[in-house]
Amino acid sequence: MDSHELEKERGITICSKVTRVEWSGRTFNVVDTPGHADFGGEVERILNIVDCVCLLVDVVEGPKPQTTFVLRKALENPALRAVVVVNKCDRECNKTQSDIENELFDLFVDCGASDEQLDFPILFASAKENWVSRSYPVDRGQVSGTAAILEALAAVAPAPKVAQHEYFSLQVSLLDFEDGCALITGKVNSGSVQKGVSLQVKDCTGKLRGHTVVKEILVAKRAGKVRLDGAARIGDIITIQCHKGVVPEVNDTLGSSTEVAPLPPVKISEPVISVVVSANTSPLAGVDGKLQTTAEIGKRLKHEAKRNLTLRVEETAEKDAFHLKGRGELQIGVLLENMRREGFEMTVSPLVAVTTKGEDGVEMEALQQLVVLCPSEMAPNVVELLASRGVEVSSYSDCLGSTEKLTRLQFEGTTTQLLGLMISLRDITRGRGEISLSTIDYRPYEKDNRKFRKSGSLISSCAGVATPFGLEPVMSKGTLFVCEGTRVYEGMVIGESNTDKDLHLNVVRTKPVTGMRNKGSEQIIRIVSKQPTVEQALAFIGHDEQLELTPKRIAIRKKVLAKR
């Protein structure tokens, strides 16, 4: 179901998606949600349109750190029951059925499940080999097909309550745009609707915003959408293509009568980090992109904030930039990468913590829980890295049933202490660590002037094109971010220094031409560089640096370009 370009590249789910499955005379609307906490808003805003939860767990790895976050959000609705599917049971594992059941029960207790929610069925399955069992280890002679999962879901999901002569009502859960029309997705809460009907649009306070007309009714099928023949009825998850009138927003209620009461809004968690996005002001501005002005950038950011309630966009006091607030580094990085590919040129400031005023007027920031699951031999390095930020470990435990020994580490720290840490954690665990970050409370904001980055920057002292002759001696001074042929300018960061000092270097110089002939063969110079991604660059930049994004370049620069 992951069809977005970045989802395919990174192998993660970024946006919630719906598909429709017909089985045994029943219709199942399946909603796939992201597992990463940065995209938790995608989970929160669809929980009001589902009737039960299917939790998928790897038999060997067990519940992952991000599983806890998603499950906790789902179980906040006491009406939602869960079915647990333990997958990959064809793999070797030294866990017993009792070990797995205890592990899952502890997970549900930690997530605040009610007594009714703790009574959940467990199925042991292999999607690869297409079988399901109710016991483990599995007796291959007593397995059934994967339809057993649908049977279990049908058993715990309540049937839609149909009342006669009810007005149509639907709450907008997802919003998108296509061919100039708004596409709104939600569950039919009452009544039915057909193509061509005019619907009233109310906000969550009950204020009538206007009306809109149903141009088409679509339902999800596989990875796409098809037109629905006939009327959409209660319990259906549908997508309405609207035209004319007002554009509905997320949490708005659509009804066939003004008597339809607004449905309660979905509670969305507050953003915790922020960057400032402005027009590109580097010497190379306007070379790569077509969308460069502050107005164009602001329009795109506000458009994204309309469909994604976890984002906040606020204009700065000078009216020349925008505060972009989000749930995490990955969420902001994905949005900026999308905009870069769409043709935008931008300048982005370093990450900062979002602060709010407490009841007594004290400035507060989020207290976050960081969970890291990594190979045990790498755990000391993780603890050391967090300790350098003033974050102490609150829980330390080994995990059973793995082919390699894993350790689960839990930390608590403020947003400021954890800024830019995700990339470093992935590096020291060599990509083998599972990392999850979630907000648990708020603490008084203490401005921390400590320099968490221990290294300085390699800075270009001249404008021009980087040459092998100029880059070769620089390789011994640190890690290069640019390669030969890259256009550079004075004040552009071309690498990370091996020392804690900034170094200004000339990388555009060419080999002097003399009249003397050298004996021997021509020397071949190989330049080794590491081009950072948007998230890596955001994590790297210091307080006196900025990120320059264009369709062709991800560059780091000093706020003040000239060293003099």
C-alpha positions in Angstrom: 0.0 0.0 0.0 3.0 2.3 0.3 3.0 4.2 -3.0 4.7 7.5 -2.2 8.1 7.9 -3.7 9.8 8.5 -0.3 8.0 5.6 1.2 9.4 3.3 -1.4 12.9 4.7 -1.0 13.0 4.4 2.7 10.9 1.4 3.3 8.6 3.1 5.8 4.9 4.2 5.9 4.5 7.9 6.0 0.8 8.5 5.3 -2.2 6.5 6.5 -3.9 4.5 3.7 -7.2 2.7 3.3 -8.1 -0.3 1.2 -11.2 -2.5 0.9 -11.4 -6.3 1.2 -14.6 -8.3 0.3 -14.8 -11.7 2.1 -17.6 -14.0 2.9 -20.3 -11.4 2.2 -18.6 -8.9 4.4 -16.6 -5.7 3.6 -13.5 -5.0 5.6 -12.0 -1.5 5.4 -8.3 -1.9 6.2 -6.3 1.2 7.4 -2.5 1.0 7.3 -0.9 3.4 9.7 2.8 4.6 10.1 4.7 3.0 13.0 7.1 5.9 13.5 6.2 8.4 16.3 7.0 11.4 14.1 3.9 10.4 12.0 1.8 9.7 15.0 -0.8 12.3 13.8 -1.6 9.9 11.0 -2.5 7.3 13.6 -4.4 9.7 15.9 -6.7 11.1 13.2 -7.9 7.7 11.8 -8.7 6.1 15.2 -12.2 7.4 15.0 -13.0 5.6 11.8 -11.8 2.1 12.8 -13.8 -0.5 14.9 -10.9 -2.8 15.9 -7.1 -3.1 15.8 -4.9 -5.8 14.2 -1.5 -5.7 15.8 1.3 -7.3 13.8 4.3 -8.6 15.8 7.5 -10.4 14.7 7.8 -13.7 16.5 11.6 -13.3 16.9 12.0 -9.6 17.5 8.8 -9.2 19.5 7.1 -5.8 19.9 9.3 -3.0 18.6 9.7 0.3 20.4 7.4 2.1 18.0 4.8 -0.6 18.5 4.2 0.7 22.0 3.5 4.2 20.8 0.9 3.1 18.1 -0.8 0.6 20.4 -1.1 3.1 23.3 -2.8 5.6 21.0 -5.2 2.9 19.8 -6.1 1.7 23.3 -7.0 5.2 24.4 -10.4 4.5 22.8 -11.9 2.0 25.3 -14.3 0.7 22.5 -11.4 -0.6 20.4 -10.6 -4.3 20.8 -7.4 -5.9 19.3 -6.4 -9.0 17.5 -2.7 -9.9 17.7 -1.1 -11.7 14.8 2.4 -13.0 15.5 4.0 -13.3 12.1 7.1 -15.1 10.7 6.4 -18.2 12.7 8.2 -20.2 10.1 11.5 -18.9 11.4 13.5 -20.6 14.2 12.8 -19.1 17.6 13.5 -20.3 21.1 10.4 -18.7 22.6 7.5 -20.8 24.0 3.9 -19.9 23.6 3.8 -18.8 27.2 6.8 -16.5 26.7 5.0 -14.8 23.7 1.7 -14.5 25.6 3.4 -12.9 28.6 5.4 -10.5 26.5 2.2 -9.3 24.7 0.2 -9.1 27.9 2.9 -6.9 29.5 2.8 -4.7 26.4 -0.9 -4.2 26.7 -0.7 -3.5 30.4 2.1 -0.9 29.8 -0.2 0.7 27.1 -3.0 1.2 29.6 -5.4 -1.5 28.3 -8.7 -2.0 30.1 -9.8 -5.4 31.4 -11.9 -5.9 28.3 -9.0 -4.9 26.0 -6.7 -7.4 27.8 -8.8 -10.2 26.6 -7.4 -10.4 23.1 -7.0 -13.4 20.7 -3.5 -14.3 19.5 -2.9 -15.9 16.1 0.5 -17.4 15.0 1.0 -16.9 11.3 3.4 -17.1 8.3 2.5 -14.6 5.6 5.3 -16.1 3.5 3.8 -19.6 3.6 0.1 -18.5 3.9 -1.0 -20.3 7.1 -2.4 -19.4 10.5 -2.3 -21.4 13.8 -3.7 -20.9 17.3 -0.9 -22.6 19.0 2.9 -22.4 19.1 5.2 -24.2 18.2 3.1 -24.8 15.1 1.8 -28.2 14.1 1.8 -27.9 10.3 -1.0 -30.5 10.1 -3.4 -28.3 12.0 -3.0 -24.9 10.4 -5.6 -22.9 8.5 -5.5 -20.2 5.8 -5.1 -16.5 6.4 -8.9 -16.1 6.3 -8.7 -17.0 10.0 -7.4 -13.5 10.7 -10.5 -12.0 9.0 -12.7 -14.3 11.1 -11.0 -13.1 14.3 -11.4 -9.5 13.3 -15.1 -10.0 12.5 -15.6 -11.6 15.9 -14.2 -8.6 17.9 -15.5 -5.7 15.6 -19.0 -4.5 16.4 -21.5 -4.4 13.5 -22.6 -0.9 12.4 -25.7 0.3 14.1 -28.2 1.3 11.4 -31.1 3.6 12.3 -34.0 4.4 10.0 -34.5 7.9 8.5 -31.2 9.2 9.9 -29.5 12.2 8.2 -26.1 11.5 6.5 -23.0 12.5 8.6 -19.3 12.0 8.1 -16.3 13.5 9.9 -13.3 14.4 7.7 -10.3 12.3 8.8 -8.0 12.7 5.7 -7.7 15.5 3.3 -6.0 15.6 -0.1 -6.3 17.5 -3.4 -6.5 16.3 -7.0 -7.3 18.2 -10.2 -8.4 21.2 -8.3 -10.9 19.3 -6.2 -10.7 18.4 -2.5 -10.6 14.6 -1.7 -12.0 14.0 1.8 -11.9 10.6 3.5 -13.9 9.5 6.5 -16.4 6.9 7.8 -20.1 7.2 7.3 -21.5 7.6 10.8 -25.1 7.8 9.9 -27.5 7.8 6.9 -26.3 7.4 3.3 -25.1 9.7 0.5 -25.1 9.7 -3.3 -23.3 11.5 -6.1 -24.6 15.1 -6.8 -25.9 15.7 -3.3 -25.2 19.1 -1.5 -23.8 18.7 2.0 -23.6 21.1 4.9 -20.1 21.7 6.3 -19.7 22.4 10.1 -16.6 22.9 12.1 -16.0 21.1 15.4 -17.7 23.9 17.3 -20.9 23.5 15.3 -20.4 26.7 13.3 -21.8 26.3 9.7 -19.0 27.0 7.3 -21.0 26.6 4.1 -21.8 23.8 1.7 -20.1 21.5 -0.8 -21.3 19.3 -3.6 -20.5 15.6 -3.9 -18.9 15.2 -7.4 -17.8 11.5 -7.0 -17.8 8.9 -4.3 -14.7 6.7 -4.3 -13.7 3.6 -2.3 -10.2 2.2 -1.9 -9.3 -0.9 -3.8 -5.8 -2.4 -3.6 -3.4 0.6 -3.9 -5.9 2.9 -5.8 -9.5 4.2 -5.7 -12.5 3.2 -7.8 -16.0 4.8 -8.1 -18.6 3.4 -5.8 -21.7 2.1 -7.6 -24.8 3.2 -5.7 -25.0 4.9 -2.3 -22.4 4.9 0.5 -24.0 3.5 3.7 -23.2 3.6 7.4 -19.9 2.0 8.3 -18.3 2.5 4.9 -15.0 4.4 4.7 -15.3 6.5 1.6 -13.5 9.3 -0.3 -15.7 12.1 -1.5 -14.5 14.3 -4.3 -15.9 17.7 -3.6 -16.5 20.7 -5.8 -18.2 24.1 -5.5 -18.7 25.8 -2.2 -16.2 25.6 0.7 -13.3 23.2 1.0 -13.9 21.0 4.1 -11.0 20.7 6.6 -9.9 17.8 8.8 -12.3 17.4 11.8 -15.2 19.1 9.9 -18.5 17.3 9.9 -20.4 16.9 6.6 -24.2 16.4 6.9 -27.2 16.3 4.7 -29.1 18.6 7.0 -28.3 21.6 9.3 -29.7 19.5 12.1 -26.7 17.2 12.1 -24.6 17.8 15.2 -20.9 18.2 14.8 -18.9 15.1 15.7 -16.3 15.4 18.5 -12.9 16.4 17.1 -9.9 14.1 17.1 -7.3 15.1 19.7 -3.9 15.6 18.1 -0.7 15.8 20.1 1.2 19.1 20.0 4.4 19.6 18.0 7.7 19.6 19.9 10.4 20.9 17.5 10.6 23.8 15.1 12.6 25.3 12.3 12.4 28.6 10.4 11.9 28.3 6.6 12.7 31.3 4.4 13.6 32.1 0.8 17.1 31.0 -0.4 19.6 33.9 0.1 22.8 32.2 -1.0 25.0 33.4 -3.9 23.6 30.5 -6.0 19.9 31.4 -5.3 17.7 30.9 -8.3 20.0 28.6 -10.2 18.2 25.3 -9.6 14.6 25.9 -8.6 11.6 27.8 -10.0 9.7 28.3 -6.7 11.8 30.7 -4.7 9.7 33.5 -3.2 8.5 33.7 0.5 4.9 33.8 -0.7 5.3 30.5 -2.7 7.0 28.8 0.2 4.3 30.0 2.7 1.5 28.9 0.4 3.0 25.4 0.2 3.6 25.1 4.0 0.0 26.3 4.8 -1.4 23.8 2.3 0.5 21.0 4.1 -0.7 22.2 7.5 -4.3 22.0 6.3 -4.1 18.3 5.5 -1.7 17.4 8.4 -2.9 18.7 11.8 0.3 17.8 13.5 2.1 20.6 11.7 1.9 24.2 12.6 2.9 27.1 10.3 3.3 30.6 11.7 4.6 33.7 10.0 7.6 35.4 11.7 7.3 38.9 13.1 9.3 40.2 10.1 6.9 38.6 7.6 9.8 37.2 5.7 9.9 33.6 7.0 7.8 30.9 8.6 8.0 28.9 11.8 7.4 25.2 10.8 6.6 23.1 13.9 6.3 19.3 13.9 6.5 16.1 15.9 10.0 15.1 15.0 13.1 15.4 12.8 11.9 12.8 10.4 8.5 14.4 9.8 10.1 17.8 9.1 12.8 16.3 7.0 10.3 14.4 4.8 8.3 17.5 4.2 11.4 19.6 3.3 12.6 16.8 1.0 9.2 16.7 -0.8 9.3 20.4 -1.3 12.8 20.3 -2.6 11.8 17.7 -5.2 8.8 19.8 -6.2 11.1 22.7 -7.2 11.4 24.9 -4.1 14.5 26.7 -3.0 14.7 27.4 0.7 16.9 28.3 3.6 16.3 26.4 6.9 17.4 27.3 10.4 18.7 24.8 13.0 16.2 22.7 15.0 14.9 24.2 18.3 12.5 23.0 20.9 8.9 24.3 20.9 8.1 25.9 24.2 4.7 26.7 25.7 3.6 28.8 28.7 2.6 26.8 31.8 -0.2 27.7 34.2 2.1 29.8 36.3 3.6 31.5 33.2 6.8 29.4 33.3 8.1 28.4 29.8 7.8 24.7 29.3 9.2 22.1 26.8 8.4 18.5 26.2 9.8 15.7 28.3 10.4 12.8 25.9 10.8 9.0 26.4 13.5 7.5 24.1 13.5 3.7 23.6 16.4 2.1 21.8 16.5 -1.6 20.9 20.0 -2.6 19.7 22.6 -5.4 19.7 23.9 -5.8 23.3 27.5 -5.1 22.3 26.5 -1.6 21.1 24.5 -0.7 24.2 27.4 0.9 26.1 28.1 3.2 23.2 24.4 4.3 23.2 24.5 5.0 26.9 27.7 7.0 26.6 26.2 9.1 23.8 23.1 9.9 25.8 25.2 10.6 28.9 27.1 13.2 26.9 23.8 15.0 26.5 23.0 14.8 30.2 20.4 12.0 29.7 20.5 9.0 32.0 19.2 5.5 31.4 15.9 4.7 33.2 15.5 1.1 32.1 17.9 -1.6 30.9 16.8 -5.1 29.9 17.8 -8.0 27.7 15.4 -9.4 25.1 14.6 -13.1 24.7 14.2 -15.1 21.5 16.5 -13.2 19.2 19.1 -14.8 16.9 21.4 -12.3 18.4 21.4 -10.8 21.9 19.5 -7.5 22.0 19.2 -4.9 24.7 16.3 -2.6 25.3 17.3 0.8 26.7 14.9 3.5 27.9 15.8 7.1 28.6 14.0 10.3 29.6 15.2 13.7 28.4 13.9 17.1 27.3 13.5 18.0 23.6 16.6 20.2 23.8 18.8 17.4 25.1 17.6 15.0 22.3 17.8 17.4 19.3 19.7 16.0 16.4 20.3 12.7 18.2 18.5 10.2 15.9 21.1 10.2 13.2 24.0 9.7 15.7 22.1 6.8 17.2 21.6 5.1 13.8 25.3 5.6 13.1 26.6 4.1 16.3 24.2 1.1 16.1 25.2 0.7 12.4 21.6 0.8 11.3 20.7 -2.2 13.4 19.0 -0.3 16.2 15.2 0.3 16.6 14.5 3.8 17.9 11.3 5.4 19.2 10.6 8.8 20.7 7.4 9.9 22.3 6.2 12.8 24.5 5.3 11.8 28.1 5.2 15.1 30.0 6.3 18.8 30.1 9.2 20.3 32.1 10.4 23.9 32.6 12.5 25.0 29.7 16.2 25.5 30.5 18.2 27.2 27.8 21.2 24.9 27.2 24.1 26.7 25.7 26.3 23.6 25.6 27.7 22.7 22.2 26.6 19.1 21.7 28.5 18.9 18.4 32.2 18.4 19.2 33.5 19.0 15.7 34.0 22.2 13.7 33.2 22.9 10.1 35.3 23.0 6.9 34.4 26.2 5.1 35.1 27.3 1.6 37.0 30.6 1.5 36.4 31.2 -2.2 33.7 31.0 -4.8 34.0 28.7 -7.9 34.0 25.0 -8.8 35.7 22.5 -6.5 38.7 20.8 -8.1 40.5 17.5 -7.3 43.7 19.5 -6.7 41.9 21.7 -4.1 40.0 18.9 -2.4 42.8 16.4 -2.1 44.6 18.1 0.8 41.3 18.8 2.6 40.4 15.1 2.9 43.0 14.7 5.7 41.4 17.5 7.7 37.9 15.9 8.0 34.9 14.4 6.1 34.0 16.1 2.9 30.4 16.9 1.9 31.2 18.0 -1.6 32.9 16.3 -4.6 34.8 17.6 -7.6 32.8 19.8 -9.9 30.5 21.1 -7.1 29.8 24.8 -7.2 30.9 26.4 -3.9 30.9 29.9 -2.5 32.5 31.8 0.3 31.0 30.7 3.6 29.6 27.4 2.3 30.3 24.4 4.7 32.1 21.8 2.6 32.7 19.2 5.3 33.1 18.3 9.0 36.4 19.1 10.6 38.5 16.5 12.6 39.0 19.2 15.2 36.7 21.4 17.2 37.7 24.5 15.2 36.3 25.9 12.0 38.8 25.8 9.1 38.6 28.1 6.0 40.0 26.4 3.0 40.4 27.1 -0.7 39.0 24.1 -2.7 38.7 25.8 -6.1 42.4 26.2 -6.7 43.9 24.5 -9.8 47.2 22.9 -10.3 49.7 25.5 -11.5 50.8 25.1 -15.1 54.6 25.4 -15.8 56.8 24.9 -18.8 58.6 22.0 -17.1 57.9 18.4 -18.1 57.6 15.9 -15.3 59.0 12.4 -15.7 56.5 9.6 -14.9 52.9 8.9 -15.4 50.0 11.2 -14.6 48.8 11.1 -11.0 45.1 10.0 -10.4 43.4 11.8 -7.5 40.4 10.1 -5.9 38.1 12.3 -3.9 36.0 10.6 -1.2 32.9 12.6 0.0 29.7 11.9 2.0 26.6 13.8 0.7 24.3 14.3 3.7 20.5 13.8 3.5 18.1 16.5 4.7 17.7 14.9 8.1 21.5 14.4 8.5 22.1 18.0 7.5 19.4 19.3 10.0 21.1 17.2 12.8 24.5 18.5 11.9 24.1 22.3 11.5 25.1 24.5 14.5 23.5 27.7 15.8 25.5 29.8 13.4 24.7 27.7 10.3 21.8 27.2 7.9 20.6 24.6 5.5 20.3 25.5 1.8 17.8 23.3 -0.1 17.3 23.3 -3.9 16.1 20.6 -6.3 19.7 19.7 -7.1 21.6 20.5 -3.9 21.5 19.9 -0.2 24.1 22.4 1.1 25.2 23.8 4.5 26.3 27.4 4.9 27.2 29.9 7.6 24.6 32.5 8.4 27.3 35.2 7.9 29.1 34.1 4.7 32.2 36.2 4.7 34.8 35.2 7.3 35.9 38.8 7.7 
